[in-house]
Amino acid sequence: MNGKRILAFGAHPDDIEFGCGAFLLDAAEKGAHLNLVVLSRGEGGTHGDASVREAESRQAAHMLGADLQFLPTGGDTRIRSTLELTQHVARCIREAKPDIILAPTGHLNQHPDHRETHLLVRDAHRLARYGKTPEMGSLDAHAAQLLLFYEISSGSAAGEGLNSVLVDVSNHVENWKNLMGCHASQTRNMDYIDLQLSRARAYGIQAGVHSAQRFYSESSLLATSSADLANFRSQR
């Protein structure tokens, strides 16, 4: 991970930290550079307002040592996968030049903003690597090494048809709790932290470790050598 660039997208201010925060903590510890892009300020949420939630997101980004930006969209509950916004996301990818891109899964049984963000990033990932994509002539094309999808809500498992990988995050559970705790407006009345920790613990039991996070890929994952493969372990 040392020197790798990771670009993580979230629909709402807490999505990235809840969905893949432990992985990001591990990557940052190992020398990765993190960029976070959030597509709303939680304007439609039941708890907290836009200014509170933006401040919480900036606190979490500071804890991760990550760069953070908010994209101009219709806002919470109004994110739509339009061509204009897809091109904007593709420009973010070309500017950040990430090795790894993270985005929410596209399962239908979840918040529509998560699904739309999934579609936006999925399509933008392709547009970013096409050399003659209109509206981006001033930015060099960029092909990320990996596009991976993370889970947020209990109904957002990606399901069949995708390849998945479990990442051992056992050493980062306590810091992950603190990271998720940055979003205090969202955790006072709901057990969101327990939900994520329970899912990670279940995945960890499957893999023979304490806790793990699952990521999904639409394409097969390639080990570049036998040395890479030697670090993989099968689930129990």
PLY file of the C-alpha trace (Angstrom):
ply
format ascii 1.0
element vertex 236
property float x
property float y
property float z
element edge 235
property int vertex1
property int vertex2
end_header
0.00 0.00 0.00
2.94 2.38 0.46
2.58 5.14 -2.12
-0.74 3.87 -3.48
-3.51 6.38 -4.10
-7.07 5.54 -2.99
-10.12 7.52 -4.09
-13.28 6.73 -2.08
-16.74 7.99 -3.02
-19.75 8.27 -0.71
-23.27 9.57 -1.21
-23.55 10.99 2.32
-21.04 12.35 4.85
-20.80 9.09 6.84
-20.96 6.46 4.07
-17.25 6.06 3.49
-16.34 5.76 7.16
-19.11 3.24 7.87
-18.68 1.26 4.65
-14.92 0.98 4.31
-13.38 2.97 7.17
-11.42 0.11 8.70
-9.86 -0.71 5.33
-8.89 2.95 4.87
-7.33 3.06 8.33
-5.24 0.03 7.42
-4.26 1.49 4.05
-3.29 4.84 5.57
-1.17 3.11 8.20
0.66 1.32 5.40
1.45 4.52 3.52
-1.47 5.01 1.12
-2.68 8.49 0.18
-6.44 8.90 0.65
-8.88 11.12 -1.24
-12.54 11.21 -0.14
-15.34 12.55 -2.35
-18.83 13.04 -0.88
-21.83 13.76 -3.09
-24.08 15.46 -0.51
-23.97 17.09 2.90
-26.76 14.97 4.40
-29.35 17.69 3.82
-32.26 15.23 3.87
-31.23 13.30 6.97
-33.47 12.94 10.02
-30.66 13.93 12.40
-28.19 16.78 12.00
-28.14 19.51 9.38
-25.78 20.11 6.47
-23.30 22.22 8.43
-23.11 19.71 11.29
-22.66 16.77 8.99
-20.03 18.49 6.89
-18.08 19.29 10.06
-18.33 15.63 11.15
-17.08 14.50 7.77
-14.11 16.85 7.95
-13.29 15.56 11.45
-13.29 11.98 10.14
-11.14 12.93 7.15
-8.66 14.56 9.51
-8.51 11.37 11.56
-7.77 9.41 8.37
-5.24 11.96 7.15
-7.31 12.20 3.97
-8.13 14.95 1.50
-11.87 15.65 1.33
-14.11 17.36 -1.21
-17.86 17.73 -1.65
-19.27 17.64 -5.17
-22.04 20.01 -6.29
-25.10 17.79 -6.72
-28.83 18.04 -6.05
-28.05 17.03 -2.47
-29.24 14.27 -0.15
-32.07 12.17 -1.73
-31.56 14.04 -5.05
-28.41 12.39 -6.37
-28.99 11.12 -9.92
-26.66 9.42 -12.34
-26.74 12.09 -15.08
-24.18 12.50 -17.85
-23.08 15.86 -16.45
-22.42 14.48 -12.95
-20.80 11.33 -14.35
-18.36 13.49 -16.28
-17.68 15.50 -13.12
-16.84 12.30 -11.24
-14.65 11.16 -14.14
-12.72 14.42 -13.89
-12.20 13.74 -10.17
-10.72 10.38 -11.11
-8.41 11.90 -13.71
-7.25 14.58 -11.30
-6.64 12.19 -8.36
-5.09 9.40 -10.51
-6.04 6.68 -8.00
-4.75 3.13 -7.99
-7.91 1.99 -6.17
-11.42 3.44 -6.41
-14.06 2.63 -3.78
-17.82 3.18 -4.11
-21.04 1.78 -2.62
-22.58 -1.42 -3.90
-25.42 -1.09 -6.39
-27.97 -3.36 -4.70
-31.55 -2.16 -5.19
-32.58 -2.68 -1.56
-30.90 0.38 -0.06
-30.98 4.18 -0.06
-31.40 5.37 -3.68
-28.46 7.75 -3.27
-26.17 4.77 -2.63
-27.37 3.05 -5.78
-27.02 6.21 -7.88
-23.52 6.84 -6.53
-22.62 3.28 -7.48
-23.78 3.89 -11.04
-22.04 7.26 -11.24
-18.67 5.92 -10.15
-18.98 2.74 -12.21
-19.58 4.72 -15.40
-17.12 7.49 -14.55
-14.40 4.89 -13.99
-14.79 3.93 -17.64
-15.07 7.48 -18.99
-11.90 8.45 -17.11
-9.84 5.92 -19.04
-11.19 6.71 -22.51
-8.68 9.06 -24.13
-11.14 11.12 -26.17
-14.01 11.47 -23.71
-15.69 14.84 -24.41
-15.38 17.65 -21.83
-12.13 16.25 -20.41
-9.57 17.00 -23.08
-7.37 18.99 -20.69
-6.90 16.03 -18.33
-4.91 12.91 -19.14
-6.85 9.65 -19.30
-6.42 7.45 -16.25
-7.14 3.76 -15.70
-7.36 2.74 -12.04
-5.89 -0.56 -10.97
-9.02 -1.63 -9.06
-12.66 -0.57 -8.73
-14.15 -2.08 -5.59
-17.59 -1.72 -4.00
-18.31 -1.61 -0.27
-21.45 -2.32 1.76
-23.23 0.27 3.89
-26.74 -0.71 5.01
-27.98 -4.16 5.99
-29.74 -4.60 2.63
-26.84 -3.52 0.48
-24.98 -6.81 0.02
-23.93 -7.03 -3.62
-25.24 -10.55 -4.10
-24.39 -13.03 -6.84
-22.58 -12.32 -10.07
-19.71 -10.38 -8.49
-16.31 -11.41 -7.22
-15.62 -10.65 -3.58
-12.59 -10.36 -1.35
-12.37 -10.17 2.43
-9.80 -7.86 4.01
-8.61 -8.54 7.57
-9.18 -5.35 9.59
-8.83 -6.90 13.04
-6.09 -4.50 14.13
-8.20 -1.44 13.39
-11.51 -2.15 15.10
-11.04 0.29 17.99
-9.88 3.12 15.74
-12.72 2.32 13.35
-15.20 2.78 16.22
-13.69 6.20 16.88
-13.77 7.04 13.18
-17.47 6.17 12.90
-18.04 8.04 16.15
-17.03 11.26 14.40
-20.54 11.18 12.93
-22.18 11.69 16.32
-25.38 13.14 14.86
-26.06 9.79 13.18
-25.10 7.46 16.01
-26.99 8.89 18.98
-30.32 7.30 18.06
-29.36 4.42 15.77
-27.07 1.42 16.21
-25.13 2.06 13.00
-21.78 1.37 14.61
-22.98 -1.95 16.03
-24.34 -2.89 12.60
-20.98 -2.40 10.91
-19.01 -4.05 13.70
-21.35 -7.06 13.73
-21.04 -7.49 9.96
-17.25 -7.24 10.17
-17.18 -9.74 13.01
-19.32 -12.20 11.02
-17.02 -11.90 8.02
-14.05 -12.33 10.32
-15.45 -15.57 11.73
-15.90 -16.86 8.19
-12.28 -16.04 7.39
-10.74 -17.21 10.67
-9.79 -13.72 11.93
-11.41 -11.32 14.36
-12.96 -8.86 11.88
-12.99 -8.35 8.12
-14.57 -6.10 5.52
-15.90 -7.44 2.24
-15.39 -5.74 -1.10
-16.85 -6.62 -4.49
-15.49 -6.42 -8.01
-17.34 -6.74 -11.30
-14.24 -8.26 -12.91
-12.00 -11.09 -11.82
-9.15 -10.14 -9.51
-5.65 -10.86 -10.81
-2.70 -11.93 -8.68
0.34 -10.63 -10.53
2.56 -13.44 -9.26
2.64 -16.47 -7.01
4.04 -14.20 -4.28
0.81 -12.19 -4.32
-1.29 -15.34 -4.17
0.73 -16.62 -1.22
-0.76 -13.86 0.93
-4.37 -14.95 0.25
-6.31 -17.30 2.51
-9.54 -19.16 1.86
-12.63 -18.68 3.99
-13.27 -21.43 6.49
0 1
1 2
2 3
3 4
4 5
5 6
6 7
7 8
8 9
9 10
10 11
11 12
12 13
13 14
14 15
15 16
16 17
17 18
18 19
19 20
20 21
21 22
22 23
23 24
24 25
25 26
26 27
27 28
28 29
29 30
30 31
31 32
32 33
33 34
34 35
35 36
36 37
37 38
38 39
39 40
40 41
41 42
42 43
43 44
44 45
45 46
46 47
47 48
48 49
49 50
50 51
51 52
52 53
53 54
54 55
55 56
56 57
57 58
58 59
59 60
60 61
61 62
62 63
63 64
64 65
65 66
66 67
67 68
68 69
69 70
70 71
71 72
72 73
73 74
74 75
75 76
76 77
77 78
78 79
79 80
80 81
81 82
82 83
83 84
84 85
85 86
86 87
87 88
88 89
89 90
90 91
91 92
92 93
93 94
94 95
95 96
96 97
97 98
98 99
99 100
100 101
101 102
102 103
103 104
104 105
105 106
106 107
107 108
108 109
109 110
110 111
111 112
112 113
113 114
114 115
115 116
116 117
117 118
118 119
119 120
120 121
121 122
122 123
123 124
124 125
125 126
126 127
127 128
128 129
129 130
130 131
131 132
132 133
133 134
134 135
135 136
136 137
137 138
138 139
139 140
140 141
141 142
142 143
143 144
144 145
145 146
146 147
147 148
148 149
149 150
150 151
151 152
152 153
153 154
154 155
155 156
156 157
157 158
158 159
159 160
160 161
161 162
162 163
163 164
164 165
165 166
166 167
167 168
168 169
169 170
170 171
171 172
172 173
173 174
174 175
175 176
176 177
177 178
178 179
179 180
180 181
181 182
182 183
183 184
184 185
185 186
186 187
187 188
188 189
189 190
190 191
191 192
192 193
193 194
194 195
195 196
196 197
197 198
198 199
199 200
200 201
201 202
202 203
203 204
204 205
205 206
206 207
207 208
208 209
209 210
210 211
211 212
212 213
213 214
214 215
215 216
216 217
217 218
218 219
219 220
220 221
221 222
222 223
223 224
224 225
225 226
226 227
227 228
228 229
229 230
230 231
231 232
232 233
233 234
234 235
